[in-house]
Amino acid sequence: MSHKPAYLIAGSDWPKVDAAAARLRAQFDEDSIVQITVGDEEAEDIVGTCLSLGLFGGERLVFVRGVESLPDEQATEIAGYLSDPTPDTCLALFGAGGVDPKGVLARAVEAVGDVRFFDAPDKKQAAEWVTRRFAEHGVRVPAAVSRRVVERAGEDIGDLALEVEKLAIHCHPDPPGLDDVDRLVIAQPDVKPWDVTDAWGRRDAAAVIELATADIERSEDVHRTIGQITAHVRRVRQAVVLLEAGAGQAEVQQALGLKPYPAKKLCEQARGFSEPELAAAIVRLAGLDLAVKGGSRLDARFELELALAEITAG
């Protein structure tokens, strides 16, 4: 399969950005991929990597995360490279909100490849986003079902994407109804597991496990706890991305629809984590969710404790 020399995919609707990244990456052999995360202390030089890959045979992928944090001079350097890109090398740039659609990077990529921006909906558009997300899974649902999903899961894009996928798979081939939403989507309480994340930031696995499991009495409580922790970790990751892009507490508060104190607390916690670390934790928690829903024969609480110990160890 032949690919264009460059792709730029970014925006605040990170489930769509992540899905696009996964689709593109799946088209290359793992041995032909070089992954770079902007801001990583050990990150390789992007242009230098693209040029050096021209020495190897076959199509190669330079897969770059966090381009919203690229310094202006590096963006300009990449734009210069794209005026004469290395043959058989595909440069894929992925970022969150904060990438300028009219900036030098977007213009340079557009000249030789594809540029796509996916923006998350505001609160009023959340139900419409859910309807479109169902449609992407080949499922048509009434507006009332989409509104109920938002009412129960909240307005976080990551949470909504997970719930839509769960409903679409579970109810296939029929579309989910209101009863399905009430039965399968756990209502998110307005509780933020600050203490759990604080303990995680201290790398105190014992405290993380003790705090996270303190209220668990039934198997259903494990599912609730996983949902709360996953939602919070996703918000911390969003805050990290925004802060690394130069946003302040006020911008984080506005972007995530938070009140002042939760925004302040979220920013404090975000400074204790790196984006790759949080992304890895989200992947591990997704695996945990699958395990406790029938993917493992181990006790659900034990699976939870094991996952918490792993993400705390890093």
Stockholm file with secondary structure:
# STOCKHOLM 1.0

chainA/1-314         MSHKPAYLIAGSDWPKVDAAAARLRAQFDEDSIVQITVGDEEAEDIVGTCLSLGLFGGERLVFVRGVESLPDEQATEIAGYLSDPTPDTCLALFGAGGVDPKGVLARAVEAVGDVRFFDAPDKKQAAEWVTRRFAEHGVRVPAAVSRRVVERAGEDIGDLALEVEKLAIHCHPDPPGLDDVDRLVIAQPDVKPWDVTDAWGRRDAAAVIELATADIERSEDVHRTIGQITAHVRRVRQAVVLLEAGAGQAEVQQALGLKPYPAKKLCEQARGFSEPELAAAIVRLAGLDLAVKGGSRLDARFELELALAEITAG
#=GR chainA/1-314 SS CCCCSEEEEECSCHHHHHHHHHHHHTTSCGGGEEEEETTCTTCCCHHHHHHHGGGSSSCEEEEEECGGGCCHHHHHHHHHHHTSCCTTEEEEEEECTTCCTTSHHHHHHHHHSEEEECCCCCGGGHHHHHHHHHHHTTCCCCHHHHHHHHHHHCSCHHHHHHHHHHHHHHHTTSCCCHHHHHHHSCCCCSCCCHHHHHHHHTTCHHHHHHHHTTTCCSHHHHHHHHHHHHHHHHHHHHHHHHHHTTCCHHHHHHHHTCCHHHHHHHHHHHTTSCHHHHHHHHHHHHHHHHIIIIICSSCHHHHHHHHHHHHHHC
#=GC SS_cons         CCCCSEEEEECSCHHHHHHHHHHHHTTSCGGGEEEEETTCTTCCCHHHHHHHGGGSSSCEEEEEECGGGCCHHHHHHHHHHHTSCCTTEEEEEEECTTCCTTSHHHHHHHHHSEEEECCCCCGGGHHHHHHHHHHHTTCCCCHHHHHHHHHHHCSCHHHHHHHHHHHHHHHTTSCCCHHHHHHHSCCCCSCCCHHHHHHHHTTCHHHHHHHHTTTCCSHHHHHHHHHHHHHHHHHHHHHHHHHHTTCCHHHHHHHHTCCHHHHHHHHHHHTTSCHHHHHHHHHHHHHHHHIIIIICSSCHHHHHHHHHHHHHHC
//
